[in-house]
Amino acid sequence: MIKVLVACGCGMGSSQLLKMNCSKVLDKLGIDHEIEHTSVGEAKSMAHDYDLVIVAENFVDSFDPGCGAKIVGLKNIMNKKELQEKLETLDLS
C-alpha cells in the first residue's frame, strides 16, 4: 500500500476533489492506497511521511527533493487523464 498526500493552496475544496480523483485513478491502476488531503503549507512538513505527494505544478518547487516522497505536479488538478498519465510513469509498487 502506498501513502498519498494531495494538497492545494488552502487545503479545503480543491484538495478534497483531487483526493477523490486520485483515488479513482489509483483504483483504476490497481494500486492499493491511503490518501490524505491538506494545504501545501502543511504538506511541506508532512511529505517525508508519504510515498507520493500530488500538487499543482506551481507548488512542486516548494518541496524538498530529499523528502523521500515522489512529488507530482499537475497543470490541471481536476484532470484525471493528466493524473493517470503521470502516475503511470512512476514506479509505485
PyMOL commands that set and color helices and strands:
alter all, ss='L'
color gray80, all
select helices_A, chain A and resi 13-28+40-49+57-62+80-88
alter helices_A, ss='H'
color red, helices_A
select strands_A, chain A and resi 2-8+33-39+52-56+70-74
alter strands_A, ss='S'
color yellow, strands_A
deselect
rebuild
show_as cartoon
